[in-house]
Each structure stands twice: as C-alpha cells, then as structure tokens.
Amino acid sequence: MMNIRTLKLTNLGRFEELDVHLAPVEEFKSNVTVFIGNNGAGKTSILKSLATSLSWFVARVRTEKGNGSPIPEDAILNGRSSATIELQVLNTHPATEAATPYRWLLARTASGKKSTTASSLQEASQLAAFYRDQYTQNSGASFPLIAFYPVERVVLDVPLKIKERHNFLQLDGYDNALNQGIDFRRFFEWFRNREDAENESGLPQDVLDKLSTRIDLDNTVLNALTAIMASSRDRQLTAVRTAISRFMPGFSNLRVRRKPRLHMSIDKNGQTLNVLQLSQGEKITDGVSRRYCSPPGK
C-alpha cells in the first residue's frame, strides 16, 4: 500500500515555498485530505503538482526508464529561474507490513537561465521497481490506485464500436490516469468486453426480467434462474454497478444495448438514459469505479 505523506513546492505557481502534509496527520487520523481556499489561492497548483510528480512513478512502473510529465515552464514563479516539486510517499510491504519512505524531486529551469537544481528521481525508480518485481513474481499483484480528475476535465463522446480487442490488465488502471482530460473509450471497451463474457456464461438480466413477466414461473423455478444468473455475474462488473448505485442513489443497471444502435445505457430513477446524457460528474463515477477494479480481487 502506498500513501502520499508530504508535498513540497518551491517557486511554483504562486508559491515561493509550500509544505503540505497529507492525511493522516497527528492531529487528524482521517484518510482524506481536502483543500479549501478562495479562487486563485493555489489549490489547482497543488493538485497538478501531485499529478506531475506521480506521473514519473507511473511511467517507471510501466517501463524501467519511462518519463513522466515535466513541470511546465509557465508554472515557474515570476522572477525565479527554476521550480521544484518534492514528494514523499510511504510504501507498506503487503507481507511484512513494514513501511518504507521514498522521496523524489522534480526540477525545471526556465529557458536561458542557469540550472541551480537537478531532478532526483532515483527513489521513484526504486519504488516502481518494487511493484514491477511484485508483478513479475505474482501476476495477481496489486498496484496503487492513482487518478487525477481536474476541474477542466473533458469527457469525450466516443463510439462503442470496437475495432480491435484488448487484453485488460492491472496496469490499465493507469491509462490516462493523470491526464488533464479524460477519455472514456477504454472504460466502454472494458465494460463491453466483460459484459459479453458474462452473458456467454450465464443468463442476462433483461432475459430473466422478460421471463418473469411473460411466463408464469413458480418461485422455485424463478429462484433457481436467479441463482444461476447471480453465480455467473462478473465480479468486477458487479463492483462497478455497486459503486455506481452507492455513489449515485437512483442509478442502476449499467449495460450495453445494441438496439436501436450500439450504446451504453443506465437506469436513473426508473428512466433509461444513454450514458452520454449524464453529467460530467456522473460519468466520472463510471471511470473511478473501473480504475478501482484494476487491482485483482476487487
């Protein structure tokens, strides 16, 4: 398990120097950190800095010498020649529960200025190597869940027609996880792929609904059919459906429909809607749920 402990910004955004301690802290044992401030106070700068720093860890989990996102030059504080982001995380070994701190620093020097600070990413590489080793030894190993949904998020309207099949692995939870915009094509593909497999191995919900309304089934037969359907439900899709219903009361039955055209639909307070009709926040719940299912066993 990996937790962010501290973030230090130097000459970045509006901050000359800022130290941020993330939950849990000594005064508050909560696992949630909330930033509150007026417009322009720097909340977005903090979140983007976290995403920028973590992008190097994600990149090096994927490949040994992967490159993350650089600090944008226009993020350097006016009048300063360079800016840095320093991040400390605490990683707990799943077997021994021993916690090990890791710290890395990302630097950016303005064009034409003399460099005074260099990036130091060795411990980000070491932490990434730890997770790659775990995954090499056990293909069912989990990775830390990391995602960034910025205020300027963009949800793209994408077709559900899949031109090629993909294999979905734990690492896919990092797809576009720290991008400034959000593309839900992979969510749609992932959901349809798993739903097709689910329907092949069991009784689809809509078929059971039609049988129960059109045929006079006694309780024994209906209960048996319901049990067959429940046993064949995909665990990850069940987790997504459950998360959606809990985060968004009144929503249920997310599924792929093929008539009158291929689309994804969901029931909202008894009314069936195309998911493209949902708000950005509602669509994001789908994406968060799918990322949560990326680690095995979820």
N, C-alpha and C positions, 0 to 999 in steps of 0.2 A: 504494500500500500504506500502511495506517495502523497505527501501533503506539502503544500507551499507554506513556508514559515515566515520569511521576510522578503521584502522587495525594497531596493534602494535605487532611487533615481537621482542622477547628478546632471544638472544643466540640460534637462529635458522638459519640453513643453513649457509650462510656466514655472517649473520648479527648479530652483538653484540646487537645492538638496532636500530630499524627502525620504524618510524611512517609514515603511509601512509594515506592521506586524499583523499577520492574518490569523484568524481563529483556528484553533482555540488559543487564547492568551490567558495569562494568570488570572486576570480579573473576570473573564468570561469564558466559560468552558464550551460555548456553542461551537458547532462545526460550520457555521455560516457567517460570512463577512459581508456587511452591507456598507456601501459608500454613500454618504449623504452630503450634498453641497449645492450651492447655487450654480446656475448656468455659468460656465467659464471657470469654475473652481478647479478643474483638472481631473474630474472623475474618469472621463473617457481616456485621458492620457495615461492614467494608471492601468486601466484595463487593456489598452492597446500595448502598453509596455510589457504586461504579463504575457500577452499573446505572442509578442515578438520574441521574448526570451524563451518561452516554451517551444516555439517553432523549431529551435535548434535541437532541443531534446527529441521532439517528434521526428525530425529529419534524420537524426542519427540512430533512432530506433529502426527506421526503415532501411537505411544503409549506413555503413560504418563511417563514411566521410561525408554524409549528407549536409547540405547547407540550408539553414533556416532563413527567415526574413531579416534584412538589415534594418538598423534604425534609420528612418527617413531623414534626409539632411534637413528638411524644413521643420523637423521636430527639435532640433538643437536650439537651446535658449538663445535669444537675441544677444549678440555681443560676445558669445562664448565660442571657442574654437572646436570644442568636442562635447559629446554627451555619452553617458554610460547608463546601462541597466544592469544591476546586480541582483541575482535571485538566489535564495537559499531554500532548499527543499529537504524534507526528512523522509527517508525511504525505509519502510519496515519490511524485513525479510519475512515471507509468508510462513516459513517453517520455524525459525528460531524466535521471531518477533523482536529481533534486535534492530534498533533504529540507527541508521547511518545518515549523517548530514552530507549534503552535496551543495556546492556553491559554484556558480559560474557568472562571468561578467562579459557583457557585450558592449563594445565601444564603437563610436562613429565620429570621425573627424571631418570638419567642414572642408569643402573643396578649396585648395590653395593654402590651407593652414597646416602648420607643423603638428604632427601627431605627438601627443603627450601621454596617451593611454592606449594600450592594446587590449584587444579582446582576449579573454582567458576562458576557454571552453572545454578544458580537459576533463573536468568533473561531470559536465553534461555528457561527454562521450563515455565516461566510465559508468554513469548511471544507465545510459542507453545500452551499453554492452551487457550490463547485469540483466536487463529484460530480454535482450537477444539470446543470452545464454539460457535463461529460464525457458524461453520459447523453443530453443534448439533441443533441450533435454525433454521438454514436455509440450507437445503441440496444443495441449489444452490450457496452457498457462494464460493468465490474465495480464492485461496492460492497464495502466492508469487511464481513467476516462478524462479526456481533455476536450473542451469545446468552447468556442467564443461566438456569441451572438450579439454583435454590436448594434448600436441604435440605428445605424444606416443600413441595416440588414436588407438584403434583396432576395425575395423568394421568386425563383424563376418558374414560369408556367412551362412545363415540359410534357411532351407526348409520352404515353405509356407503351408505345410500340418498341419492343426490344429487338435490336438488330443482331445482337450477339449475346451469348450467355456469359455471365461472370461467376467465378467462384468467390464466395464471400467469407472472409477470414476475420480473425480478431483485429488485425491491423487495419481493416477497412473502417474501423471506428474513428481513425484519424483522417479519413478522406475529407478534405476541405474543412477540417475542424477549427482551424484558426484563420480562415479567410475572412476578408471584410464583407463578402457577400455569401449567400447560402444557396447551394444548388441541390434541389431535392430529387434530381434524376436517380441518384443511387438509392435513395430511400424507396422510390417507386419500384425500381428494378428488384431490390432486395425483397420487398414485400410480396410482389407478384411471384417471384421465384419460389419463395417458401410457401405461399398460399397454393400454388399449383401442386407442389409436393404434398401438402396437407390434404387437398381434395382427392388426390390419387390414392391416398392410403385410408381414407375414411369417408364419412357421409357429410357433404356440405350442409351448412346451417340452413340455407334457403330451401334445400330439398326437404329437410326434416320439417321445416315450418309448413311447407305445402302439404306434406303427407298428413300432418297433424290436423290440418283444417279441412282437407278434402276426403280423407278416409277415416272411417270410424274405427280408430285404434283403441284397444283396451289399454289400461295402464301398464300392464306387464310388457306388451309389445313396445309401447311408446318409451317406457323406461329403459328397455333393452337397447332400442335405437339411440336414445340419448346417451347411454353409457358408451356405446360404440363410438359415437361422434366425439365424446369427451376424451376418450382414450387416444384418439388419433389426432387431437389438436396439437399443433406445433407449439413447443414451449416458448420459443422466442416471440412468435406472433401473439400468443396468449399474454405474454408480459407486456407487449406494446399495447394491446387492446385494453388491458387492465390499467396501465399507466394513463392512457387517454381518458378512460372513464373516471379515474380518480382526480386527475388534474383538471378535467373539464366536465363537471357534472352535466348530465343530459346528453352526452355524446356516447355513442356505442356502435358496434357492428361495422368497423372499418373493413372494407373489402374492395376487390377489383371486380368491376362489372364490364361485360362485353357487349351489351345492348343498351341503347341503340348504336353506341360506338364504344370503343375501349376507353374506360376511365376508372378513376378510383372514387368511391363514394363512402359516405358515413351518415349515420342517423343522428340528427340533432333534435332532441325533444319530440321524437316520433316522425320527423320530416327527413326524407332522404335528400342529401345535398352532394353535389360534386365537390371534392376537396378544394378545387380551385376557387370555390365561393367562400372559403374560410378566410378569416383574418390572418395577418402575418403571425400574430402570437399563437393562434390556434394551429397553424401549420408548423410552427417551430416545435410544438409539443410532440408532433409526429417524429421530427428529426431527433429530438433529445431522446425519445423512447428507443429509437432504433440504435443510437450510439450506446445507450445503456445495455442493450442486448449484445453488443460486440464481444465483451468478455464471455468466455464459456461458462455454462452453468447458470446463466441468468434467464 
